[in-house]
Amino acid sequence: MRFKTDLKNIRTFSKLTAALNSLEKIAWVRLDDDTVRFTVIPDVGSQVWASLSADLIFDNYQLQSNEPANTINLELPLGPLQRALRSAIGSHNANLRLTKKDGAPMLSMVIHTMTKDSGPGPHVPPPPPNLAAHPLQMKREREKIITQDIPVRVLHPDTVETIMQPKVREPDVHIQLPPLLQLKAISDRFTKLALTTASSSSSHNHSSTKDPKLELSANMHGSLRLRLSTDTLDITSVWDGLENPELDPSQLAIPLEEHPSTVFKEAGKDKWATVRVDGKDWSRVLSVGRLEGRVIACFSDEHALILYVYVPHSSGGVGGGEGGQEDVVTYYVSSFSS
């Protein structure tokens, strides 16, 4: 079993890891010849299934195992990976390889950076008598090598074959969300308001104090609605003019005219698909907005919300990738009953 690669798009990789780490501390990572998959399944909260082409974050990618497509499955702690990637930002070269230390499997990240030291320069002749004599100082660059070891567990294929993406019905509404960091700021404000109001009231409903719920709705006419409704509060924020992307009929299991989204669109602007999300979990989900990709939200009314986060391949040298390409990170958010 062998895995060795150089890193590229380190900032993107770091942002993705930080977003996943906000939901759960452990991820299942599946490597094969072409794809890197990160799966996060918390005991409670939203699930994430990220499928990235290997060339988004890796270069000189070398993978070998006895499984089809050279598949390697790892259980990976996200915190140490995030810290290692943070150290690698700004480096001129960083590589990652699967190794063993004291018999335990490790992902070893070796980071090469350049530092500048102040020190005496090369020997020079004595200065003329009319000039003050002082040692010549100059900045010298030297390479600094940092090694970060991340403990992992190699998983047998039988262990992971039962891990399946959730199956949901065809969405009733699909809509492109506004910038996630903007949506997160307003969602966090609503959640904080709910917590503040609940804690200062005489209500004994502790569940609403600990876990405020937000109501998220969308229609097939470009509108998104965020609402907080409690015994003492009812506030709403609405976005209009958003895009409802066209569906590709060839990718549908049923004719387009029979698709639920077509039914919702024909019903007019007052036909909303609604889900109720935990405010704190929703905030962690929206942290993926730091990737700055477009996000399509698919609403299954009163059932679930699926977010497709399209991660662009940025351009540039070390830490860059190829332009014009996108990979997808999928979030599954369950809806609470009303």
N, C-alpha and C positions, 0 to 999 in steps of 0.2 A: 504494500500500500504506500503510495507516494503522492504528496501534494506540495508543490512549490510554485510560487508566483511572485512577480513584482506587483506593486500596488500603483494604481492610477485613479484619478477622480477621488482623491483621498477625502476632500471636503464633503463630497456627496455621500461617500461611504460613512463618514463620521456622522453626518446629519441623520442618515437613515438609522444607524445604530442607536443614536440618542433617542430617536422617535420610538423605536421598538423597546428600548430599555425603560421608557416611561410607562409602558404597559406591563412588562414582565421582565424578570431578571435572567431568565434562561430562554434560549431559542434552539430550535432544531434547524440545523443547516444541512442542506443536501447539495453536494457538489457533483456535477457530471461533466461530460466533455464540453458542453455548450452553455450550461445554465447554472446559476447559483440561486438556491431557494432558501429563504428565511421564513420559518413558521413560528409564530408566537401564539400559544393557547393558554391564557391565564385560567385559573380556577373560576374566577368571576371577572366579567368584563369582555371587551371586544377582542376578537381574534384577528390576526394579521397573517396574510399569505403573500410574501414578496417573491416574485419571480424575475430575476435579473439576468440579462445576457452576461456571460462571464467577462466579455470585453468592456463592459461598463466600468468595472472596478479593478479588473486584473489585466496584466500584461505579461507576456512570456509565461503563459499559464501551462503548467505541467501537472497532469493528473494520471494516476495509474492505480487500478485495483482489479480484483478478480470478478467484480460485478459488471453487468451490462452497462455500457456507456461509461465505464470506469467510475461508477457511482461510489461516493463516500458519504456516510451519514455521521454527523457530529452533534453532540449536545454541547452547547457553547454558552458560557456566561457572558452576558452583554456588557456588564459594567467594566470588566478588565479590557474587553475589546474596545469599548468607547475610549477609555483612558489611553490605550496604546495608539489608537488612531489620532487622538488629540495631540499626542507627542509627535506624530508623523507629519502633521500639517506644517507646510513650509520646508520640509526636507527636500533634498535633491534626489534622494532615492530611498525607497523602503521596500522590503520584501517580506514574504510570509511563507512559512513552511511548517508542515506537520512533522514532528519529531518526538523523541522520548527523552525524558530526564528522570533518572532513578526508576526506570521502568514504567513511568506514568506518561500518557500521551499529552503533548503540548503543541499549541500553535505558537511558534516562535517568530516574533516580528523584529526584524533588524532594521534600524532607522539610521540613515547616514545624513548628517547635517554639517554645515560649515559654521565655525565660530571664529570670531576675530579676537586675537590676543594682542595686548600692548607689550612690547619687549624691545630690547636694544637692537638697533639695526645692524647692518653689516659694518665691518671696519672701514673707517674713513680717515684721511690724513688729518692732523691737528689743524684747528682753525687758525686764520691769521691772527696776529697779536691784538688787533683792534676789535676783535669779536669775542664775546664772552664764550668760554668753553663750556659746553654742556653735552651730555650724551644725546645722540640722535634717536628719537623715538619713532616707531612706525607700527602700523597695524599689520599683523600677519594673519592670514587665514589658515586654519587647520581643520581637518575633518574630525568630527565627533561621532562615535558610533554608540547607539543606544539599543539595547536588547530588551524587549518586553515579552515575557512568557505568559501565555494564557492557557490555563488548564482546561482540557476538553475530555469528553468521553466519546469513544468511537462506538457507534450503535450498529448492532447487527440488523440486516435488512428485515428480518422477521419482527423486530421491535417496532419498526416504523411503518410497516405495510398497512396497519390499521388506521393510521392518521389520514383522515380524509377531509377535504374541504366541505364545509356545510353546503347542503343543497337547499336552494330557495326557489320559490316560484318566479315566474316571469314578472318583472317589476311593473307596477302601475304607473309610476312616474320616473323619468330619468331627466336629470337637469345638471348643468355645469354650475358648481358652487362658486360664490364670490371668493376672493382671496382668503385662504384659511386663517391667516393670522388676524385678519379683520373680523372674521366670524368668531374666532377664538376669543378675541378681546371682548366682544359683546356677550358671548356665552358665559365667559368667566364673570362678567359684571352681573349677569342675571343670577348665576349660581351664588356669588358672594352676597347679593341682596337677599336671596332666599334664606341663606344661612344666618345672616344678620337679623332678619325679621323674625325667623323662627326662634332664635336664641333669646331675643328680647321680649317675645310674647309669652303669655302664660300657658301656651299650648303644651300638652303632655305627649304630643305625637312625636316621639323621639326619632322615628324613622325618617320623617320629613326633614328633621333638623340635620341628620347625618347624611342623608342621600337625597338631595333635592333633584327633582326630575324636570327636564326641559322637554317641551313639545316642539317637534320640528315637522313642518309641513311643506309640501311643494305641489304645484300643479303643472299641467302640460302647456301653460301659457307664459312661461318664463318667470314665475314668482316663487320665492322662498319665504317662509314665515317661521320665526323663532318666537316661542311664547313661554312665559312663566306664569302659571296659574296656581295659586294657593288660596287658603282661607282668607288671607288678608291682602293678597297681591294678584294683579292680572295685568301684565305688561307684554307688549308685542313689538317686535322689530321685523320689518318686511323689506325684501329686496325684489325689485322688478327689473325687467329687461334682461334677464338671464337667458342663456341658450338651452333649449331642449334639443339635444343632438338627434340627427336623423338615424334611424335604425337601418341596418343592412338586411333586407329581406332574405338574402341567401344564408344568413346566420341564425335565422329564427326557426323554431320548431313548428310554428303555426303561421298562417298567412298574416301579413301585416295588418290587414283590415280587421282581423279578429284579436289582435294583440291587446292586452289590458291598457297599454298606454294610449292606443288609438281610441278606445272607449272613453278613457278619462279626458282626452283632448276634445272629443266630440261633445262631452258633457258640459264644457265651458269652463270659465275662469273660477267658478265657485266649487269645482270638484277638486278636492284636495286629498292627497295621500299623506297620512300622518303616522309618525312614530314617536315614542317617548323614550328618552335616553337619560341615563344617569349623568348628572351635570359634571361630576369629577371625572368619570370615565371618558365622557365626550371631550373634555378639555385635553386629556392625554392623547386621544385620537387626533385632535386638531393640531397637535404639536408637529405632525408630519408636514404641516404647511411650510416649515423651514426648508423643505426640498424645492419649493417654488415651482412645482409642476401643476398642470391643470388637473382638476378633480371632477369626476362625474359621479353624482350620487344617484343610486337606484333605490326607490322607495317601494317596498311591498307594504301596502296599507295595513296598519295595526299589527305588523308582523316583524319586519326587519329592515335595516338600512345597509346597503353595500356601497362602499366608497372605492372607486378606482382612481388611484393616484398615479398619474403618468409622470415618470421621472425622466427629464431630458438628459441626453448625453451632452455634457458641456464640452467646450473646446479649450485647447491650451496644451502646454507641454506637460511636465510632471504635474499630476493632479488634474489633467484634462482628458477629454475623450473625443469621440467623433460627433459632429453636429448632425441634427436632423433625425436622430433616433430617439426612441422612448422605450422605457421599460415600465412595468406596472406593479404597484403595491396595492393589494386588495385588503380592505378592512370589512369585517362582518360585525355589525352592531345590532344586538337584539333589542326589540321594542318591549317596554313594560306595558302591562295592561292599564287601561284608564281607571 
